[in-house]
Amino acid sequence: MKTNTAKFLPIAEKFFTAYDAHDVDGMLAVCADGAIGRYAPYGRESVVPIRGGIDLIWRAFPNAVPNFRVKVIEMISAEENTVVIQAEMSGPIPAEVPAIAKKGQDVHVPHCYILRFDANGKITRLDAYWDNTVLNSIQASAV
């Protein structure tokens, strides 16, 4: 049975609006209890609970990049209960990264999110992919 995934687009939009506003509680409000997620650059086996796992990253991120922004480029209704989102995370980097960016310069990191929803319209799984080149460079320059 095919599900009309277009009904999930406003919920995904609400999630990313909260993300852009650094509103973690708003992000969690659209996640199901027991929701899980994976940030793929951390490893294929990095599936963790959203509450008590990924939400800790969401809460810490504004401290690392206080003025980060989240811009949704495109949302695609996929099969069954899935929405794919192309987004761009941006903000001033906290350290000089030779050949990448100067301290305070805005960097733009493309992201792809795959969100899966339950019948109640809550996110049950979030998978995120991004180009880790800039982040790895920042980390290496801090050593």
KAVENQUI-V794896 format. One record per residue. BURIAL is # if it has 24 or more other C-alpha atoms within 12 Angstrom, else .. Layout:
BURIAL
BURIAL
//
This chain:
.
.
.
.
#
.
.
#
#
.
#
#
#
#
#
#
.
#
#
#
.
#
#
#
.
.
#
#
#
#
#
#
.
.
#
#
#
#
#
.
.
.
.
.
.
.
.
#
#
#
#
.
.
#
#
.
.
#
#
.
#
#
.
.
#
.
.
#
#
#
#
#
.
.
#
#
#
.
.
.
#
#
#
#
#
#
#
#
#
#
#
#
#
#
#
#
#
.
.
.
.
.
.
.
.
#
#
#
#
#
#
#
#
#
#
#
#
#
.
.
#
#
#
#
#
#
#
#
#
#
.
.
.
#
#
.
.
#
.
.
.
.
.
//
